[in-house]
Amino acid sequence: MAIEWRLDPWLKRKGWVNANQLAVGAGLAYHVAFRLLKGEVKAADFGTLEKLCVALECEPGDLLVRVPEKGAKKR
């Protein structure tokens, strides 16, 4: 299983369309916001998650989803 970010629906609710808007709105460094939107972040600390939740007015579980890996057996 893999954990992936699901930021798009929350960004749309805010009317944000790019990494710069996310960075400014959430108080993140641009490179962090850019990597989040590209799906390149493999780990994030609770501080980053908290900033995202406050800015996007959501809960941590709204931003993360578990996705089965291709070819993986179900338990």
C-alpha positions in Angstrom: 0.0 0.0 0.0 1.1 3.5 -0.6 -0.1 6.8 0.9 -0.8 9.6 -1.5 -1.7 13.3 -1.1 -5.2 14.4 -2.2 -4.8 18.2 -2.4 -6.7 19.0 -5.6 -10.2 19.0 -4.3 -9.2 21.2 -1.4 -7.2 23.6 -3.5 -10.2 24.0 -5.9 -12.4 24.9 -2.9 -10.0 27.8 -2.1 -9.6 28.8 -5.8 -5.9 28.0 -5.6 -4.4 26.7 -8.9 -0.6 26.6 -8.4 2.2 25.9 -5.9 2.8 29.6 -5.2 -0.8 30.1 -4.0 -0.5 27.0 -1.8 2.9 28.2 -0.4 1.6 31.7 0.4 -1.8 30.5 1.7 -0.4 27.8 3.9 2.9 29.5 4.9 5.1 26.9 3.3 8.3 27.2 1.4 7.6 27.2 -2.4 9.7 24.1 -3.0 7.7 22.2 -0.4 4.3 23.3 -2.0 5.7 22.4 -5.4 6.8 19.0 -4.4 3.5 18.3 -2.6 1.5 19.2 -5.7 3.7 17.0 -7.9 3.4 14.0 -5.6 7.1 14.0 -4.9 6.8 14.2 -1.1 7.3 10.8 0.6 7.2 12.2 4.1 5.9 15.3 5.8 6.1 16.4 9.4 3.1 17.2 11.6 3.9 20.9 11.3 3.5 20.9 7.5 0.3 18.8 7.8 -1.1 21.3 10.4 -0.3 24.3 8.1 -2.1 22.6 5.2 -5.2 21.7 7.4 -5.5 25.2 8.8 -5.1 26.8 5.4 -7.4 24.4 3.6 -9.9 24.2 6.5 -9.8 20.4 6.5 -8.7 17.4 8.6 -5.5 15.4 8.0 -7.5 12.4 6.8 -9.0 14.6 4.1 -5.6 15.1 2.6 -4.2 11.6 2.7 -5.4 8.4 1.1 -4.1 4.8 1.1 -3.8 3.4 -2.4 -3.2 -0.3 -3.2 -0.1 -1.0 -5.2 -0.6 -2.6 -8.5 -0.3 -6.3 -8.4 -0.5 -6.4 -4.6 -2.6 -9.2 -3.0 -5.6 -8.2 -0.9 -5.6 -9.3 2.7 
